[in-house]
Amino acid sequence: SLARPGAGSEIVGHWARWLEDESMCKRGERLDCSDGGVDGWVWFLQGNNVPQQDGGVDCGVFMCAFAEALSRGEKEFIFSQNDVLRMRDRICWDLLA
């Protein structure tokens, strides 16, 4: 979990490198960033305001919820473990629409 002290920056670095490698492998080119790739990206972790999952099976639901909130430019994450069933239903409907 990224909630583990000190884990965030290490994991984010691995994600960034994976994204860069996937782009090179699948598209044959670096990520299309004005700064030339993930090395120039500014990464941030929200600290204590990031909802944490309680179980070990909801990580995909939380990832989708984080991605949706970030894509909308939201500054706060306003969901919790209590919202998982509703979020699962919404993801299902979005995929079937």
A tleap script that builds the chain and sets N, CA, C and O, in Angstrom:
source leaprc.protein.ff14SB
mol = sequence {
  NSER LEU ALA ARG PRO GLY ALA GLY SER GLU
  ILE VAL GLY HIE TRP ALA ARG TRP LEU GLU
  ASP GLU SER MET CYS LYS ARG GLY GLU ARG
  LEU ASP CYS SER ASP GLY GLY VAL ASP GLY
  TRP VAL TRP PHE LEU GLN GLY ASN ASN VAL
  PRO GLN GLN ASP GLY GLY VAL ASP CYS GLY
  VAL PHE MET CYS ALA PHE ALA GLU ALA LEU
  SER ARG GLY GLU LYS GLU PHE ILE PHE SER
  GLN ASN ASP VAL LEU ARG MET ARG ASP ARG
  ILE CYS TRP ASP LEU LEU CALA
}
set mol.1.N position { 0.833 -1.188 0.000 }
set mol.1.CA position { 0.000 0.000 0.000 }
set mol.1.C position { 0.879 1.253 0.000 }
set mol.1.O position { 1.942 1.283 0.620 }
set mol.2.N position { 0.420 2.271 -0.697 }
set mol.2.CA position { 1.162 3.524 -0.696 }
set mol.2.C position { 1.069 4.230 0.647 }
set mol.2.O position { 1.781 5.207 0.878 }
set mol.3.N position { 0.204 3.755 1.538 }
set mol.3.CA position { 0.085 4.363 2.862 }
set mol.3.C position { 1.286 4.016 3.740 }
set mol.3.O position { 1.512 4.659 4.764 }
set mol.4.N position { 2.052 3.009 3.346 }
set mol.4.CA position { 3.230 2.619 4.110 }
set mol.4.C position { 4.257 3.749 4.055 }
set mol.4.O position { 4.587 4.202 2.959 }
set mol.5.N position { 4.769 4.216 5.173 }
set mol.5.CA position { 5.725 5.331 5.163 }
set mol.5.C position { 6.917 5.067 4.252 }
set mol.5.O position { 7.546 4.012 4.331 }
set mol.6.N position { 7.224 6.032 3.387 }
set mol.6.CA position { 8.367 5.935 2.500 }
set mol.6.C position { 8.142 5.124 1.241 }
set mol.6.O position { 9.011 5.101 0.370 }
set mol.7.N position { 7.000 4.453 1.114 }
set mol.7.CA position { 6.768 3.574 -0.033 }
set mol.7.C position { 6.384 4.347 -1.281 }
set mol.7.O position { 6.674 3.903 -2.392 }
set mol.8.N position { 5.742 5.486 -1.122 }
set mol.8.CA position { 5.185 6.208 -2.254 }
set mol.8.C position { 6.161 6.571 -3.341 }
set mol.8.O position { 5.926 6.249 -4.505 }
set mol.9.N position { 7.253 7.233 -3.002 }
set mol.9.CA position { 8.169 7.706 -4.031 }
set mol.9.C position { 8.839 6.552 -4.759 }
set mol.9.O position { 9.060 6.638 -5.967 }
set mol.10.N position { 9.163 5.496 -4.069 }
set mol.10.CA position { 9.778 4.327 -4.708 }
set mol.10.C position { 8.821 3.684 -5.701 }
set mol.10.O position { 9.212 3.366 -6.824 }
set mol.11.N position { 7.579 3.492 -5.298 }
set mol.11.CA position { 6.591 2.848 -6.154 }
set mol.11.C position { 6.258 3.727 -7.344 }
set mol.11.O position { 6.145 3.227 -8.463 }
set mol.12.N position { 6.098 5.019 -7.129 }
set mol.12.CA position { 5.781 5.937 -8.220 }
set mol.12.C position { 6.890 5.923 -9.263 }
set mol.12.O position { 6.613 5.980 -10.461 }
set mol.13.N position { 8.136 5.848 -8.822 }
set mol.13.CA position { 9.245 5.764 -9.761 }
set mol.13.C position { 9.175 4.516 -10.628 }
set mol.13.O position { 9.464 4.565 -11.823 }
set mol.14.N position { 8.790 3.395 -10.020 }
set mol.14.CA position { 8.632 2.152 -10.784 }
set mol.14.C position { 7.481 2.262 -11.780 }
set mol.14.O position { 7.589 1.789 -12.911 }
set mol.15.N position { 6.380 2.887 -11.361 }
set mol.15.CA position { 5.248 3.077 -12.278 }
set mol.15.C position { 5.649 3.934 -13.473 }
set mol.15.O position { 5.305 3.628 -14.615 }
set mol.16.N position { 6.374 5.000 -13.198 }
set mol.16.CA position { 6.790 5.901 -14.265 }
set mol.16.C position { 7.666 5.168 -15.276 }
set mol.16.O position { 7.474 5.305 -16.484 }
set mol.17.N position { 8.614 4.399 -14.786 }
set mol.17.CA position { 9.495 3.660 -15.684 }
set mol.17.C position { 8.697 2.626 -16.476 }
set mol.17.O position { 8.953 2.437 -17.665 }
set mol.18.N position { 7.737 1.956 -15.840 }
set mol.18.CA position { 6.894 0.974 -16.528 }
set mol.18.C position { 6.097 1.641 -17.651 }
set mol.18.O position { 6.011 1.102 -18.754 }
set mol.19.N position { 5.515 2.813 -17.372 }
set mol.19.CA position { 4.773 3.533 -18.411 }
set mol.19.C position { 5.664 3.874 -19.598 }
set mol.19.O position { 5.271 3.715 -20.754 }
set mol.20.N position { 6.850 4.338 -19.300 }
set mol.20.CA position { 7.801 4.683 -20.357 }
set mol.20.C position { 8.178 3.441 -21.176 }
set mol.20.O position { 8.196 3.484 -22.406 }
set mol.21.N position { 8.476 2.344 -20.489 }
set mol.21.CA position { 8.838 1.102 -21.176 }
set mol.21.C position { 7.692 0.561 -22.018 }
set mol.21.O position { 7.911 0.091 -23.134 }
set mol.22.N position { 6.474 0.623 -21.496 }
set mol.22.CA position { 5.309 0.150 -22.248 }
set mol.22.C position { 5.101 0.971 -23.516 }
set mol.22.O position { 4.787 0.419 -24.571 }
set mol.23.N position { 5.270 2.261 -23.420 }
set mol.23.CA position { 5.126 3.114 -24.591 }
set mol.23.C position { 6.158 2.750 -25.654 }
set mol.23.O position { 5.831 2.652 -26.836 }
set mol.24.N position { 7.390 2.553 -25.236 }
set mol.24.CA position { 8.437 2.182 -26.191 }
set mol.24.C position { 8.152 0.818 -26.816 }
set mol.24.O position { 8.330 0.632 -28.020 }
set mol.25.N position { 7.714 -0.122 -26.004 }
set mol.25.CA position { 7.454 -1.481 -26.480 }
set mol.25.C position { 6.249 -1.530 -27.415 }
set mol.25.O position { 6.325 -2.118 -28.494 }
set mol.26.N position { 5.153 -0.924 -27.012 }
set mol.26.CA position { 3.901 -1.036 -27.763 }
set mol.26.C position { 3.802 -0.052 -28.921 }
set mol.26.O position { 3.256 -0.385 -29.972 }
set mol.27.N position { 4.332 1.168 -28.734 }
set mol.27.CA position { 4.192 2.207 -29.755 }
set mol.27.C position { 5.499 2.542 -30.452 }
set mol.27.O position { 5.511 3.213 -31.484 }
set mol.28.N position { 6.601 2.068 -29.880 }
set mol.28.CA position { 7.898 2.348 -30.469 }
set mol.28.C position { 8.350 3.789 -30.305 }
set mol.28.O position { 9.207 4.261 -31.052 }
set mol.29.N position { 7.782 4.488 -29.335 }
set mol.29.CA position { 8.161 5.878 -29.100 }
set mol.29.C position { 7.991 6.233 -27.635 }
set mol.29.O position { 7.253 5.581 -26.895 }
set mol.30.N position { 8.700 7.295 -27.235 }
set mol.30.CA position { 8.566 7.776 -25.860 }
set mol.30.C position { 7.170 8.333 -25.646 }
set mol.30.O position { 6.459 8.645 -26.601 }
set mol.31.N position { 6.794 8.452 -24.407 }
set mol.31.CA position { 5.506 9.061 -24.093 }
set mol.31.C position { 5.458 10.471 -24.649 }
set mol.31.O position { 6.462 11.184 -24.642 }
set mol.32.N position { 4.299 10.869 -25.125 }
set mol.32.CA position { 4.138 12.187 -25.738 }
set mol.32.C position { 3.979 13.242 -24.649 }
set mol.32.O position { 2.864 13.621 -24.292 }
set mol.33.N position { 5.099 13.704 -24.134 }
set mol.33.CA position { 5.115 14.726 -23.092 }
set mol.33.C position { 6.002 15.863 -23.559 }
set mol.33.O position { 7.038 15.637 -24.185 }
set mol.34.N position { 5.604 17.058 -23.259 }
set mol.34.CA position { 6.402 18.207 -23.684 }
set mol.34.C position { 7.786 18.193 -23.055 }
set mol.34.O position { 8.717 18.791 -23.594 }
set mol.35.N position { 7.930 17.514 -21.916 }
set mol.35.CA position { 9.229 17.471 -21.238 }
set mol.35.C position { 10.061 16.265 -21.658 }
set mol.35.O position { 11.149 16.056 -21.123 }
set mol.36.N position { 9.567 15.465 -22.610 }
set mol.36.CA position { 10.360 14.361 -23.136 }
set mol.36.C position { 10.223 13.038 -22.415 }
set mol.36.O position { 11.042 12.145 -22.633 }
set mol.37.N position { 9.240 12.878 -21.580 }
set mol.37.CA position { 9.043 11.589 -20.920 }
set mol.37.C position { 8.725 11.730 -19.454 }
set mol.37.O position { 8.586 12.833 -18.926 }
set mol.38.N position { 8.615 10.594 -18.815 }
set mol.38.CA position { 8.176 10.567 -17.426 }
set mol.38.C position { 9.199 11.146 -16.463 }
set mol.38.O position { 8.839 11.492 -15.338 }
set mol.39.N position { 10.468 11.267 -16.863 }
set mol.39.CA position { 11.476 11.807 -15.953 }
set mol.39.C position { 11.174 13.244 -15.551 }
set mol.39.O position { 11.582 13.679 -14.474 }
set mol.40.N position { 10.468 13.987 -16.393 }
set mol.40.CA position { 10.167 15.382 -16.080 }
set mol.40.C position { 8.804 15.590 -15.450 }
set mol.40.O position { 8.442 16.719 -15.118 }
set mol.41.N position { 8.042 14.516 -15.281 }
set mol.41.CA position { 6.720 14.650 -14.684 }
set mol.41.C position { 6.831 15.047 -13.218 }
set mol.41.O position { 7.789 14.689 -12.533 }
set mol.42.N position { 5.854 15.780 -12.757 }
set mol.42.CA position { 5.758 16.114 -11.338 }
set mol.42.C position { 4.769 15.140 -10.716 }
set mol.42.O position { 3.593 15.118 -11.080 }
set mol.43.N position { 5.248 14.341 -9.785 }
set mol.43.CA position { 4.410 13.347 -9.114 }
set mol.43.C position { 4.015 13.890 -7.753 }
set mol.43.O position { 4.793 14.577 -7.090 }
set mol.44.N position { 2.805 13.573 -7.352 }
set mol.44.CA position { 2.378 14.008 -6.033 }
set mol.44.C position { 1.584 12.906 -5.369 }
set mol.44.O position { 0.883 12.138 -6.028 }
set mol.45.N position { 1.703 12.839 -4.078 }
set mol.45.CA position { 0.902 11.944 -3.263 }
set mol.45.C position { 0.077 12.827 -2.346 }
set mol.45.O position { 0.589 13.804 -1.800 }
set mol.46.N position { -1.173 12.500 -2.174 }
set mol.46.CA position { -2.079 13.350 -1.434 }
set mol.46.C position { -1.931 13.251 0.081 }
set mol.46.O position { -2.582 14.002 0.808 }
set mol.47.N position { -1.101 12.355 0.565 }
set mol.47.CA position { -0.915 12.244 2.006 }
set mol.47.C position { -2.089 11.582 2.694 }
set mol.47.O position { -2.593 10.559 2.230 }
set mol.48.N position { -2.520 12.157 3.787 }
set mol.48.CA position { -3.564 11.545 4.608 }
set mol.48.C position { -4.956 11.672 4.017 }
set mol.48.O position { -5.893 11.065 4.535 }
set mol.49.N position { -5.123 12.443 2.947 }
set mol.49.CA position { -6.454 12.636 2.364 }
set mol.49.C position { -6.800 11.596 1.311 }
set mol.49.O position { -7.820 11.726 0.634 }
set mol.50.N position { -5.982 10.574 1.159 }
set mol.50.CA position { -6.225 9.542 0.163 }
set mol.50.C position { -7.000 8.396 0.800 }
set mol.50.O position { -6.539 7.798 1.772 }
set mol.51.N position { -8.186 8.084 0.253 }
set mol.51.CA position { -8.945 6.957 0.798 }
set mol.51.C position { -8.152 5.656 0.680 }
set mol.51.O position { -7.465 5.430 -0.317 }
set mol.52.N position { -8.248 4.819 1.684 }
set mol.52.CA position { -7.567 3.535 1.696 }
set mol.52.C position { -8.596 2.416 1.670 }
set mol.52.O position { -9.622 2.485 2.346 }
set mol.53.N position { -8.314 1.395 0.891 }
set mol.53.CA position { -9.203 0.238 0.882 }
set mol.53.C position { -8.967 -0.583 2.140 }
set mol.53.O position { -7.860 -0.623 2.676 }
set mol.54.N position { -10.026 -1.236 2.600 }
set mol.54.CA position { -9.915 -2.055 3.805 }
set mol.54.C position { -9.572 -3.497 3.473 }
set mol.54.O position { -8.893 -4.172 4.246 }
set mol.55.N position { -10.039 -3.968 2.327 }
set mol.55.CA position { -9.811 -5.357 1.947 }
set mol.55.C position { -8.748 -5.481 0.877 }
set mol.55.O position { -8.182 -4.487 0.420 }
set mol.56.N position { -8.488 -6.704 0.488 }
set mol.56.CA position { -7.463 -6.950 -0.503 }
set mol.56.C position { -7.989 -7.136 -1.912 }
set mol.56.O position { -7.230 -7.512 -2.806 }
set mol.57.N position { -9.280 -6.878 -2.132 }
set mol.57.CA position { -9.861 -7.166 -3.448 }
set mol.57.C position { -10.430 -5.941 -4.152 }
set mol.57.O position { -10.972 -6.061 -5.250 }
set mol.58.N position { -10.319 -4.786 -3.551 }
set mol.58.CA position { -10.949 -3.594 -4.107 }
set mol.58.C position { -9.964 -2.631 -4.759 }
set mol.58.O position { -10.331 -1.497 -5.065 }
set mol.59.N position { -8.717 -3.057 -4.980 }
set mol.59.CA position { -7.709 -2.142 -5.510 }
set mol.59.C position { -8.085 -1.623 -6.899 }
set mol.59.O position { -7.851 -0.451 -7.193 }
set mol.60.N position { -8.656 -2.460 -7.752 }
set mol.60.CA position { -9.053 -2.016 -9.079 }
set mol.60.C position { -10.158 -0.976 -9.032 }
set mol.60.O position { -10.158 -0.021 -9.809 }
set mol.61.N position { -11.096 -1.164 -8.121 }
set mol.61.CA position { -12.192 -0.205 -7.956 }
set mol.61.C position { -11.634 1.136 -7.491 }
set mol.61.O position { -12.023 2.185 -8.003 }
set mol.62.N position { -10.730 1.100 -6.527 }
set mol.62.CA position { -10.124 2.337 -6.033 }
set mol.62.C position { -9.299 3.007 -7.125 }
set mol.62.O position { -9.326 4.231 -7.255 }
set mol.63.N position { -8.568 2.224 -7.908 }
set mol.63.CA position { -7.756 2.795 -8.983 }
set mol.63.C position { -8.649 3.493 -10.006 }
set mol.63.O position { -8.323 4.590 -10.461 }
set mol.64.N position { -9.763 2.876 -10.368 }
set mol.64.CA position { -10.693 3.512 -11.301 }
set mol.64.C position { -11.276 4.792 -10.713 }
set mol.64.O position { -11.419 5.791 -11.418 }
set mol.65.N position { -11.612 4.766 -9.433 }
set mol.65.CA position { -12.166 5.956 -8.782 }
set mol.65.C position { -11.136 7.083 -8.721 }
set mol.65.O position { -11.477 8.245 -8.942 }
set mol.66.N position { -9.875 6.748 -8.422 }
set mol.66.CA position { -8.813 7.760 -8.419 }
set mol.66.C position { -8.631 8.337 -9.825 }
set mol.66.O position { -8.535 9.553 -9.992 }
set mol.67.N position { -8.583 7.464 -10.828 }
set mol.67.CA position { -8.386 7.920 -12.207 }
set mol.67.C position { -9.520 8.833 -12.651 }
set mol.67.O position { -9.280 9.856 -13.291 }
set mol.68.N position { -10.748 8.470 -12.316 }
set mol.68.CA position { -11.891 9.313 -12.694 }
set mol.68.C position { -11.809 10.676 -12.015 }
set mol.68.O position { -12.004 11.705 -12.663 }
set mol.69.N position { -11.526 10.690 -10.725 }
set mol.69.CA position { -11.442 11.960 -9.989 }
set mol.69.C position { -10.328 12.845 -10.554 }
set mol.69.O position { -10.524 14.043 -10.755 }
set mol.70.N position { -9.166 12.255 -10.807 }
set mol.70.CA position { -8.047 13.032 -11.346 }
set mol.70.C position { -8.344 13.544 -12.750 }
set mol.70.O position { -7.968 14.665 -13.094 }
set mol.71.N position { -9.021 12.725 -13.569 }
set mol.71.CA position { -9.331 13.156 -14.937 }
set mol.71.C position { -10.320 14.315 -14.956 }
set mol.71.O position { -10.374 15.080 -15.919 }
set mol.72.N position { -11.094 14.436 -13.893 }
set mol.72.CA position { -12.052 15.545 -13.783 }
set mol.72.C position { -11.443 16.770 -13.103 }
set mol.72.O position { -12.107 17.793 -12.941 }
set mol.73.N position { -10.188 16.660 -12.710 }
set mol.73.CA position { -9.515 17.781 -12.063 }
set mol.73.C position { -9.920 17.999 -10.616 }
set mol.73.O position { -9.696 19.075 -10.061 }
set mol.74.N position { -10.513 16.988 -10.002 }
set mol.74.CA position { -10.943 17.125 -8.612 }
set mol.74.C position { -9.730 17.207 -7.694 }
set mol.74.O position { -8.730 16.520 -7.906 }
set mol.75.N position { -9.826 18.039 -6.690 }
set mol.75.CA position { -8.720 18.258 -5.750 }
set mol.75.C position { -8.807 17.357 -4.526 }
set mol.75.O position { -7.834 17.216 -3.786 }
set mol.76.N position { -9.968 16.748 -4.312 }
set mol.76.CA position { -10.160 15.864 -3.163 }
set mol.76.C position { -10.789 14.566 -3.635 }
set mol.76.O position { -11.539 14.542 -4.610 }
set mol.77.N position { -10.477 13.501 -2.941 }
set mol.77.CA position { -11.100 12.209 -3.212 }
set mol.77.C position { -12.209 12.018 -2.188 }
set mol.77.O position { -11.944 11.941 -0.988 }
set mol.78.N position { -13.446 11.944 -2.658 }
set mol.78.CA position { -14.583 11.917 -1.737 }
set mol.78.C position { -15.295 10.566 -1.760 }
set mol.78.O position { -16.524 10.507 -1.726 }
set mol.79.N position { -14.530 9.495 -1.816 }
set mol.79.CA position { -15.106 8.158 -1.749 }
set mol.79.C position { -14.377 7.376 -0.665 }
set mol.79.O position { -13.300 7.762 -0.209 }
set mol.80.N position { -14.990 6.273 -0.269 }
set mol.80.CA position { -14.395 5.450 0.784 }
set mol.80.C position { -14.752 3.990 0.530 }
set mol.80.O position { -15.424 3.665 -0.449 }
set mol.81.N position { -14.307 3.137 1.400 }
set mol.81.CA position { -14.623 1.714 1.310 }
set mol.81.C position { -16.124 1.489 1.293 }
set mol.81.O position { -16.604 0.533 0.685 }
set mol.82.N position { -16.867 2.362 1.956 }
set mol.82.CA position { -18.329 2.233 2.004 }
set mol.82.C position { -18.976 2.414 0.639 }
set mol.82.O position { -20.127 2.019 0.456 }
set mol.83.N position { -18.275 2.997 -0.319 }
set mol.83.CA position { -18.815 3.273 -1.652 }
set mol.83.C position { -18.482 2.199 -2.682 }
set mol.83.O position { -18.865 2.329 -3.845 }
set mol.84.N position { -17.779 1.142 -2.282 }
set mol.84.CA position { -17.266 0.171 -3.249 }
set mol.84.C position { -18.374 -0.483 -4.067 }
set mol.84.O position { -18.242 -0.590 -5.286 }
set mol.85.N position { -19.446 -0.918 -3.447 }
set mol.85.CA position { -20.514 -1.578 -4.214 }
set mol.85.C position { -21.120 -0.631 -5.244 }
set mol.85.O position { -21.375 -1.030 -6.380 }
set mol.86.N position { -21.352 0.614 -4.856 }
set mol.86.CA position { -21.873 1.609 -5.798 }
set mol.86.C position { -20.876 1.867 -6.923 }
set mol.86.O position { -21.260 1.977 -8.088 }
set mol.87.N position { -19.610 1.962 -6.575 }
set mol.87.CA position { -18.586 2.205 -7.592 }
set mol.87.C position { -18.477 1.017 -8.550 }
set mol.87.O position { -18.300 1.210 -9.753 }
set mol.88.N position { -18.579 -0.202 -8.031 }
set mol.88.CA position { -18.547 -1.386 -8.903 }
set mol.88.C position { -19.716 -1.350 -9.892 }
set mol.88.O position { -19.538 -1.623 -11.079 }
set mol.89.N position { -20.904 -1.016 -9.401 }
set mol.89.CA position { -22.072 -0.916 -10.283 }
set mol.89.C position { -21.848 0.135 -11.369 }
set mol.89.O position { -22.171 -0.091 -12.535 }
set mol.90.N position { -21.301 1.272 -10.985 }
set mol.90.CA position { -21.070 2.352 -11.951 }
set mol.90.C position { -20.050 1.932 -13.009 }
set mol.90.O position { -20.240 2.193 -14.197 }
set mol.91.N position { -18.981 1.290 -12.582 }
set mol.91.CA position { -17.973 0.821 -13.533 }
set mol.91.C position { -18.602 -0.156 -14.517 }
set mol.91.O position { -18.345 -0.088 -15.719 }
set mol.92.N position { -19.416 -1.053 -14.009 }
set mol.92.CA position { -20.091 -2.040 -14.863 }
set mol.92.C position { -20.976 -1.333 -15.889 }
set mol.92.O position { -20.912 -1.649 -17.077 }
set mol.93.N position { -21.793 -0.387 -15.451 }
set mol.93.CA position { -22.671 0.347 -16.361 }
set mol.93.C position { -21.862 1.160 -17.385 }
set mol.93.O position { -22.236 1.232 -18.556 }
set mol.94.N position { -20.772 1.762 -16.947 }
set mol.94.CA position { -19.923 2.526 -17.870 }
set mol.94.C position { -19.333 1.623 -18.948 }
set mol.94.O position { -19.237 2.016 -20.111 }
set mol.95.N position { -18.942 0.424 -18.562 }
set mol.95.CA position { -18.367 -0.511 -19.539 }
set mol.95.C position { -19.404 -1.058 -20.506 }
set mol.95.O position { -19.095 -1.334 -21.665 }
set mol.96.N position { -20.626 -1.213 -20.035 }
set mol.96.CA position { -21.689 -1.764 -20.887 }
set mol.96.C position { -22.366 -0.713 -21.760 }
set mol.96.O position { -23.042 -1.049 -22.732 }
set mol.97.N position { -22.186 0.553 -21.414 }
set mol.97.CA position { -22.870 1.636 -22.165 }
set mol.97.C position { -22.264 1.837 -23.538 }
set mol.97.O position { -22.715 2.699 -24.292 }
savepdb mol mol.pdb
quit
